[in-house]
C-alpha cells in the first residue's frame, strides 16, 4: 500500500470495482463449473460406470475378468457377473437406503436420506401447513374485529396447535421448561440463566427421560417433533431471561393504587409468564425458527393496531361470506337479518387500512417459496448426493469433478432447504407485522458461513 507523508499507513483503503466484462466472465465460469460438476454427480447417480460399488477390488480390467473369482468368465462389458449392483449405482443405492418413488419427474426415484427435509415435508403434508394457514386466518380476523384480544388469541392458538401435535404431556414439558427458566431469571444472573438452560437441554440426552417421552407417542416422528420444540423454545427462554436480567422493567405491569408490594410482584410474575408463553408459542416460529430475540419480538409486535393485506382481505371476505351462508342454512334464520349482519362485517373489514405488504409482494413470496421447494425436490430426484456421501466406497471411486460437485450439491441443498423452511415462516411473520431476520445467503457467493447461519 502507498504510504502517506511521514511513513504512516493510509487510514482507509479504497476498493475498486471490477469491470463488467470481467465480472461476466467470472459468473459464466462459475455457473458452467456448477452445472458440469452437478452433471457428473447426476451421471454417477443414474448411469453405470462399469465398476462394482460393493467391492473396490472389482474393477473393469483389460481382460474383463473379476479378480476375486477365477471362475468368472471373460465378459465383453468387463463387469462382475455375480453382483447386480455393478450394473447401476442407482440399484445399489436403492438396496442400501430404499430410494422412494419420485413424483416430480416420470420414472425417476428420489433420495430420502436427508432427515430434515423428509421429516418436515411429511409433517407439512400431514398438519403443519394447515395449522399455519389457520394461524394466518385467525390472526387477520382478530386484527379486524377484536384487535385488543389478538395477542391472547394467538397465544392460545399456538398452545392448542402444540397440544394437538405434541399431546398434553409434551405441552406440559414445554411449560415446565418455561416456568423453570422464568423462576431462575428472577435472580437476575445471566450465568445462572445460561446454566439452567444448558441443564434443561441436557435432559434430552438422559436415556431414562428419552424412554419415558418415547412412550408417550406412537411413532418416533412425534418424539422428534417434541425434541425440536424443546430445543427451539430453549433458545427463546434464554433470550427472554437475559433481557429480563439486563432490564428488569422489560415487562411492564399497570400500577394500581392501594396494592401491596407482594401483590404487585405476583402480578408482575404472572405477566412475565404470559409474555414468555406468547413469545415461545408463537406458532409460525414454534418448531423451526427463524429465531427472533425477545427484544425484537416485543418492540416490533403491534397487537392492538394492524393493517390488512389486500390478499388476506379478499380471503377473509370469502371466508366470512361462506361461513355466514352455512350458518344461515343450518340454523334456518331470517335471511334478511343475516344479510344485514354480513354487510356490517364486510363494511368493517373494508374500512381497515391497507398495509404496506401489497398483493403483488405476497403472491411473489408465495411463488418464490414454491420455486425453492421445486428446486430442492429436483435436486434429490436428479442427484442422490446424501446417499452417496454416506458410502465410503463411492467416495473413493468418484472422479474429482464428481467429488467436488457432490460437496457443492450438499451445501447448496442445505441452503435451498432452509430457504423453504424459513421462507414459509417469514411470510406469515411479515403478514403479522413483524420483521423477520434476513434469509440465508447463497453459499456460492460467500467466503464465510457466518451469513449462512444467521
C-alpha positions as CSV (number, residue, x, y, z in Angstrom):
1,X,0.0,0.0,0.0
2,X,1.3,3.5,-0.7
3,X,2.5,5.3,2.4
4,X,1.3,8.7,3.5
5,X,3.6,11.5,4.4
6,X,5.7,10.6,7.4
7,X,5.6,6.9,6.5
8,X,2.1,6.2,8.0
9,X,-0.3,3.7,6.6
10,X,-3.4,5.2,4.9
11,X,-6.5,5.3,7.1
12,X,-8.9,3.9,4.6
13,X,-8.4,1.6,1.6
14,X,-10.4,2.4,-1.4
15,X,-12.0,-0.6,-3.2
16,X,-12.1,-0.5,-6.9
17,X,-15.0,-2.2,-8.8
18,X,-14.1,-4.8,-11.4
19,X,-15.0,-4.2,-15.0
20,X,-18.4,-5.6,-16.1
21,X,-16.8,-7.8,-18.8
22,X,-14.5,-9.4,-16.2
23,X,-17.4,-10.0,-13.8
24,X,-19.4,-11.5,-16.6
25,X,-16.6,-13.9,-17.3
26,X,-16.4,-15.0,-13.7
27,X,-20.1,-15.5,-13.5
28,X,-20.1,-17.6,-16.7
29,X,-17.1,-19.8,-15.4
30,X,-18.8,-20.2,-12.0
31,X,-22.1,-21.2,-13.5
32,X,-20.6,-23.5,-16.0
33,X,-18.5,-25.3,-13.4
34,X,-21.5,-25.7,-11.2
35,X,-23.6,-27.3,-13.9
36,X,-20.8,-29.6,-15.1
37,X,-20.0,-30.8,-11.6
38,X,-23.7,-31.4,-10.9
39,X,-24.0,-33.3,-14.2
40,X,-21.1,-35.6,-13.0
41,X,-23.0,-36.3,-9.8
42,X,-26.2,-37.0,-11.7
43,X,-24.3,-39.3,-14.1
44,X,-22.8,-41.2,-11.3
45,X,-26.2,-41.5,-9.6
46,X,-28.1,-42.7,-12.6
47,X,-25.6,-44.2,-15.1
48,X,-23.4,-47.2,-14.7
49,X,-19.6,-46.8,-14.9
50,X,-18.7,-50.5,-15.2
51,X,-17.4,-50.7,-11.6
52,X,-18.7,-52.7,-8.7
53,X,-19.7,-50.3,-5.9
54,X,-19.6,-53.0,-3.3
55,X,-16.0,-54.0,-3.6
56,X,-13.2,-51.7,-4.5
57,X,-11.3,-54.8,-5.9
58,X,-14.0,-55.3,-8.5
59,X,-12.8,-53.1,-11.3
60,X,-13.0,-53.1,-15.0
61,X,-9.9,-54.9,-16.2
62,X,-8.4,-55.1,-19.7
63,X,-9.1,-58.8,-19.6
64,X,-12.6,-58.3,-18.4
65,X,-12.2,-60.8,-15.5
66,X,-13.3,-60.4,-11.9
67,X,-10.1,-60.5,-9.8
68,X,-11.9,-62.2,-6.9
69,X,-13.1,-65.3,-8.7
70,X,-11.2,-67.2,-11.3
71,X,-14.4,-69.0,-12.3
72,X,-15.8,-65.7,-13.6
73,X,-15.6,-65.9,-17.4
74,X,-14.4,-63.1,-19.6
75,X,-17.2,-60.7,-20.3
76,X,-17.4,-58.1,-23.1
77,X,-18.5,-55.5,-20.6
78,X,-15.8,-56.3,-18.1
79,X,-18.2,-56.3,-15.1
80,X,-18.6,-58.7,-12.2
81,X,-21.5,-61.0,-13.2
82,X,-22.2,-62.1,-9.6
83,X,-23.2,-58.7,-8.4
84,X,-26.3,-57.0,-9.8
85,X,-25.2,-53.7,-8.2
86,X,-22.4,-53.5,-10.6
87,X,-24.9,-52.7,-13.3
88,X,-26.2,-49.5,-11.9
89,X,-25.3,-47.3,-8.9
90,X,-29.0,-46.4,-8.5
91,X,-29.9,-50.0,-7.9
92,X,-27.2,-50.4,-5.3
93,X,-28.3,-47.3,-3.5
94,X,-31.9,-48.4,-3.6
95,X,-30.9,-51.6,-1.8
96,X,-29.0,-49.6,0.8
97,X,-31.2,-46.6,1.5
98,X,-34.5,-47.6,-0.2
99,X,-35.0,-44.8,-2.7
100,X,-38.5,-43.5,-2.8
101,X,-40.7,-43.4,-5.8
102,X,-40.4,-39.9,-7.4
103,X,-43.3,-37.8,-8.3
104,X,-41.6,-34.8,-9.9
105,X,-40.1,-36.5,-12.9
106,X,-41.7,-39.5,-14.5
107,X,-39.7,-42.7,-13.9
108,X,-37.2,-41.1,-11.5
109,X,-36.7,-42.0,-7.9
110,X,-35.7,-39.6,-5.1
111,X,-33.2,-39.7,-2.3
112,X,-34.9,-39.7,1.1
113,X,-31.8,-39.8,3.2
114,X,-31.8,-36.1,4.2
115,X,-33.6,-36.5,7.5
116,X,-34.6,-32.8,7.9
117,X,-36.2,-32.5,4.5
118,X,-38.0,-35.8,4.7
119,X,-39.2,-35.1,8.2
120,X,-40.5,-31.6,7.7
121,X,-42.0,-32.4,4.2
122,X,-44.0,-35.3,5.8
123,X,-45.2,-33.1,8.7
124,X,-46.1,-30.3,6.3
125,X,-48.4,-32.6,4.3
126,X,-50.0,-34.0,7.4
127,X,-50.7,-31.0,9.6
128,X,-48.2,-28.1,9.7
129,X,-49.4,-26.4,6.5
130,X,-53.0,-26.5,7.8
131,X,-52.1,-25.1,11.2
132,X,-50.0,-22.3,9.7
133,X,-52.9,-21.4,7.4
134,X,-55.2,-21.4,10.4
135,X,-52.9,-19.1,12.2
136,X,-52.9,-16.6,9.3
137,X,-56.8,-16.7,9.1
138,X,-57.2,-16.3,12.9
139,X,-54.6,-13.5,13.1
140,X,-56.2,-11.5,10.3
141,X,-59.8,-12.0,11.6
142,X,-58.9,-10.8,15.1
143,X,-56.8,-8.0,13.7
144,X,-60.0,-6.6,12.1
145,X,-62.7,-7.4,14.7
146,X,-61.0,-7.8,18.1
147,X,-57.5,-6.3,17.9
148,X,-57.3,-5.9,21.7
149,X,-57.6,-9.7,22.1
150,X,-55.3,-10.7,19.3
151,X,-52.3,-11.4,21.4
152,X,-54.1,-13.7,23.8
153,X,-56.0,-15.5,21.0
154,X,-52.8,-16.2,19.0
155,X,-51.1,-17.4,22.2
156,X,-54.0,-19.7,22.8
157,X,-54.0,-20.9,19.2
158,X,-50.2,-21.7,19.4
159,X,-50.7,-23.7,22.6
160,X,-53.7,-25.6,21.1
161,X,-51.6,-26.3,17.9
162,X,-48.8,-27.6,20.1
163,X,-51.2,-29.7,22.2
164,X,-52.7,-31.2,19.0
165,X,-49.3,-32.4,17.7
166,X,-47.4,-33.0,20.9
167,X,-50.2,-34.0,23.2
168,X,-50.9,-32.8,26.7
169,X,-47.7,-34.4,28.2
170,X,-45.4,-32.8,25.6
171,X,-47.1,-29.4,26.1
172,X,-46.7,-29.8,29.9
173,X,-43.0,-30.5,29.4
174,X,-42.6,-27.3,27.4
175,X,-44.5,-25.3,30.1
176,X,-42.3,-26.8,32.8
177,X,-39.2,-25.6,30.9
178,X,-40.7,-22.2,30.6
179,X,-41.6,-22.0,34.3
180,X,-38.2,-23.1,35.5
181,X,-36.4,-20.7,33.2
182,X,-38.6,-17.8,34.4
183,X,-38.0,-18.8,38.0
184,X,-34.2,-18.7,37.6
185,X,-34.5,-15.4,35.7
186,X,-35.9,-13.8,38.8
187,X,-32.4,-14.0,40.3
188,X,-31.2,-11.6,37.6
189,X,-28.0,-13.6,37.0
190,X,-27.0,-14.3,33.3
191,X,-24.7,-17.1,34.4
192,X,-27.4,-18.9,36.3
193,X,-29.8,-18.4,33.3
194,X,-27.3,-20.0,30.9
195,X,-26.6,-22.8,33.3
196,X,-30.3,-23.5,33.8
197,X,-30.9,-23.6,30.0
198,X,-28.0,-25.9,29.4
199,X,-29.1,-28.2,32.3
200,X,-32.6,-28.4,30.8
201,X,-31.2,-29.2,27.4
202,X,-29.0,-31.9,28.9
203,X,-32.1,-33.8,30.0
204,X,-32.8,-34.5,26.3
205,X,-29.8,-36.9,26.4
206,X,-30.8,-38.8,29.6
207,X,-31.8,-42.3,28.4
208,X,-34.4,-42.7,31.1
209,X,-36.2,-39.5,30.1
210,X,-35.9,-40.5,26.4
211,X,-37.6,-43.8,27.1
212,X,-40.4,-42.1,29.0
213,X,-41.0,-39.5,26.4
214,X,-40.9,-42.0,23.5
215,X,-43.6,-44.0,25.3
216,X,-45.9,-41.0,25.0
217,X,-46.1,-41.3,21.2
218,X,-47.0,-44.0,18.7
219,X,-44.1,-43.0,16.4
220,X,-40.6,-41.7,16.6
221,X,-41.6,-38.7,14.4
222,X,-43.8,-37.2,17.1
223,X,-41.0,-37.7,19.6
224,X,-38.5,-35.9,17.3
225,X,-41.1,-33.1,16.9
226,X,-41.1,-32.7,20.7
227,X,-37.3,-32.5,20.7
228,X,-37.3,-29.8,18.0
229,X,-39.9,-27.9,20.0
230,X,-37.9,-28.1,23.3
231,X,-34.6,-27.1,21.6
232,X,-36.1,-24.0,19.9
233,X,-38.0,-23.0,23.0
234,X,-34.8,-23.2,25.0
235,X,-33.3,-20.6,22.7
236,X,-36.2,-18.3,23.3
237,X,-36.2,-18.9,27.0
238,X,-32.5,-17.8,27.2
239,X,-33.3,-14.7,25.1
240,X,-36.2,-13.7,27.4
241,X,-34.2,-14.5,30.6
242,X,-31.2,-12.4,29.5
243,X,-33.4,-9.5,28.6
244,X,-35.1,-9.7,32.0
245,X,-31.7,-9.7,33.7
246,X,-30.4,-6.7,31.8
247,X,-33.7,-4.8,32.0
248,X,-35.9,-5.9,35.0
249,X,-38.7,-3.5,33.9
250,X,-38.9,-5.1,30.4
251,X,-42.4,-6.4,31.1
252,X,-44.5,-3.5,32.3
253,X,-47.4,-4.1,34.7
254,X,-50.0,-1.4,35.1
255,X,-49.6,0.1,38.6
256,X,-52.8,0.1,40.7
257,X,-53.3,2.2,43.8
258,X,-53.7,0.5,47.2
259,X,-51.9,-2.7,46.0
260,X,-49.4,-4.3,48.3
261,X,-45.8,-4.9,47.1
262,X,-46.4,-8.7,47.3
263,X,-49.4,-8.4,45.1
264,X,-47.5,-6.3,42.6
265,X,-44.7,-8.9,42.5
266,X,-47.2,-11.7,41.9
267,X,-48.9,-9.7,39.1
268,X,-45.6,-9.0,37.5
269,X,-44.6,-12.6,37.6
270,X,-47.9,-13.7,36.0
271,X,-47.4,-11.1,33.3
272,X,-43.9,-12.2,32.6
273,X,-45.1,-15.8,32.3
274,X,-47.8,-14.7,29.9
275,X,-45.3,-12.7,27.8
276,X,-42.9,-15.6,27.7
277,X,-45.6,-18.1,26.7
278,X,-46.8,-15.7,23.9
279,X,-43.2,-15.5,22.7
280,X,-42.4,-19.2,22.8
281,X,-45.7,-20.5,21.4
282,X,-45.9,-18.0,18.5
283,X,-46.9,-20.7,16.0
284,X,-45.1,-19.7,12.8
285,X,-41.7,-19.8,14.6
286,X,-42.5,-22.5,17.1
287,X,-40.8,-25.6,15.7
288,X,-38.0,-24.5,13.4
289,X,-37.5,-20.7,13.6
290,X,-36.0,-18.5,12.4
291,X,-35.0,-17.2,15.8
292,X,-36.1,-13.7,16.8
293,X,-34.9,-12.2,20.1
294,X,-37.4,-11.2,22.6
295,X,-36.4,-7.6,22.4
296,X,-37.2,-7.5,18.6
297,X,-40.3,-9.5,19.2
298,X,-41.7,-7.3,21.9
299,X,-40.7,-4.0,20.3
300,X,-41.9,-4.7,16.7
301,X,-45.1,-6.6,17.6
302,X,-48.2,-4.3,17.4
303,X,-51.0,-6.5,18.7
304,X,-53.7,-3.8,19.0
305,X,-53.2,-1.9,15.7
306,X,-52.9,-3.6,12.4
307,X,-53.2,-3.1,8.7
308,X,-54.7,-5.6,6.4
309,X,-53.0,-7.1,3.4
310,X,-55.3,-7.0,0.3
311,X,-54.8,-10.7,-0.4
312,X,-55.8,-11.5,3.2
313,X,-58.7,-9.1,3.0
314,X,-60.1,-10.9,0.0
315,X,-59.6,-14.3,1.6
316,X,-61.3,-13.2,4.8
317,X,-64.2,-11.8,2.8
318,X,-64.7,-15.1,1.2
319,X,-64.5,-17.0,4.5
320,X,-66.9,-14.6,6.2
321,X,-69.5,-14.8,3.4
322,X,-69.2,-18.6,3.2
323,X,-69.4,-19.1,6.9
324,X,-72.4,-16.8,7.3
325,X,-74.2,-18.7,4.5
326,X,-73.6,-22.0,6.0
327,X,-74.7,-20.8,9.5
328,X,-77.9,-19.4,8.0
329,X,-78.8,-22.6,6.3
330,X,-78.0,-24.7,9.4
331,X,-80.0,-22.5,11.8
332,X,-82.8,-21.6,9.3
333,X,-82.5,-18.0,10.4
334,X,-84.1,-15.0,8.7
335,X,-82.2,-14.3,5.5
336,X,-82.7,-10.5,5.8
337,X,-81.2,-10.4,9.3
338,X,-78.2,-12.5,8.3
339,X,-77.7,-10.2,5.2
340,X,-77.6,-7.1,7.5
341,X,-75.1,-8.8,9.8
342,X,-73.0,-9.9,6.9
343,X,-72.9,-6.4,5.3
344,X,-71.9,-4.9,8.7
345,X,-69.0,-7.3,8.9
346,X,-67.9,-6.6,5.3
347,X,-68.2,-2.9,5.9
348,X,-65.9,-3.0,9.0
349,X,-63.5,-5.2,7.0
350,X,-63.3,-2.8,4.1
351,X,-62.7,0.2,6.4
352,X,-59.5,-1.4,7.7
353,X,-56.4,0.4,6.3
354,X,-54.3,-1.5,3.8
355,X,-50.8,-2.5,5.0
356,X,-47.6,-1.9,3.1
357,X,-47.5,-5.6,2.1
358,X,-49.0,-5.4,-1.3
359,X,-50.8,-8.3,-3.1
360,X,-48.0,-8.5,-5.6
361,X,-45.4,-8.8,-2.8
362,X,-47.4,-11.6,-1.0
363,X,-48.0,-13.5,-4.2
364,X,-44.4,-13.1,-5.2
365,X,-43.2,-14.5,-1.9
366,X,-45.5,-17.5,-2.3
367,X,-44.2,-18.1,-5.8
368,X,-40.6,-17.8,-4.6
369,X,-41.2,-20.4,-1.8
370,X,-42.8,-22.8,-4.3
371,X,-39.8,-22.3,-6.7
372,X,-37.4,-23.1,-3.9
373,X,-39.4,-26.2,-2.9
374,X,-39.4,-27.3,-6.6
375,X,-35.6,-26.8,-6.9
376,X,-35.0,-28.8,-3.7
377,X,-37.1,-31.7,-4.9
378,X,-35.5,-31.5,-8.3
379,X,-32.0,-31.9,-6.8
380,X,-32.9,-35.0,-4.8
381,X,-34.6,-36.5,-7.9
382,X,-31.6,-35.9,-10.2
383,X,-28.7,-36.4,-7.7
384,X,-28.5,-38.9,-4.8
385,X,-25.9,-36.8,-3.0
386,X,-26.9,-37.7,0.5
387,X,-26.9,-41.4,-0.1
388,X,-23.6,-41.2,-1.9
389,X,-21.8,-39.2,0.8
390,X,-22.7,-42.0,3.3
391,X,-21.0,-44.7,1.2
392,X,-17.2,-44.6,1.6
393,X,-16.7,-46.9,-1.4
394,X,-18.5,-44.5,-3.7
395,X,-16.4,-41.6,-2.4
396,X,-13.2,-43.5,-3.2
397,X,-14.2,-44.1,-6.9
398,X,-15.7,-40.7,-7.6
399,X,-13.9,-38.6,-10.2
400,X,-12.5,-35.2,-9.0
401,X,-15.3,-33.3,-10.8
402,X,-18.0,-35.6,-9.3
403,X,-16.5,-35.3,-5.8
404,X,-16.4,-31.5,-6.0
405,X,-19.9,-31.5,-7.4
406,X,-21.1,-33.8,-4.5
407,X,-19.7,-31.4,-1.9
408,X,-21.2,-28.4,-3.7
409,X,-24.6,-30.1,-4.1
410,X,-24.8,-31.0,-0.4
411,X,-24.2,-27.4,0.8
412,X,-26.4,-26.0,-1.9
413,X,-29.3,-28.3,-0.9
414,X,-28.8,-27.3,2.7
415,X,-29.1,-23.6,1.6
416,X,-32.3,-24.2,-0.5
417,X,-33.8,-26.3,2.2
418,X,-33.7,-23.5,4.7
419,X,-34.9,-21.0,2.1
420,X,-38.1,-23.1,2.1
421,X,-38.3,-23.7,5.8
422,X,-37.6,-20.1,6.8
423,X,-39.5,-18.7,3.8
424,X,-42.9,-20.0,4.8
425,X,-42.4,-18.8,8.4
426,X,-41.1,-15.4,7.3
427,X,-44.1,-14.8,5.1
428,X,-46.5,-15.4,7.9
429,X,-44.4,-13.3,10.3
430,X,-44.4,-10.4,7.9
431,X,-48.1,-10.5,7.4
432,X,-48.4,-10.3,11.2
433,X,-46.4,-7.1,11.2
434,X,-43.1,-8.5,12.5
435,X,-39.8,-8.0,10.7
436,X,-38.1,-11.5,10.3
437,X,-34.4,-11.9,10.2
438,X,-32.7,-11.9,6.7
439,X,-32.9,-15.1,4.7
440,X,-29.7,-17.2,4.4
441,X,-27.2,-16.2,1.8
442,X,-26.2,-18.4,-1.1
443,X,-23.1,-20.5,-0.2
444,X,-21.6,-19.9,-3.7
445,X,-21.1,-16.2,-3.2
446,X,-19.9,-16.0,0.4
447,X,-16.4,-16.7,1.8
448,X,-17.6,-17.3,5.4
449,X,-20.6,-19.3,6.7
450,X,-21.5,-16.5,9.1
451,X,-24.1,-15.3,6.7
452,X,-25.4,-18.8,6.2
453,X,-26.0,-19.5,9.9
454,X,-27.6,-16.2,11.0
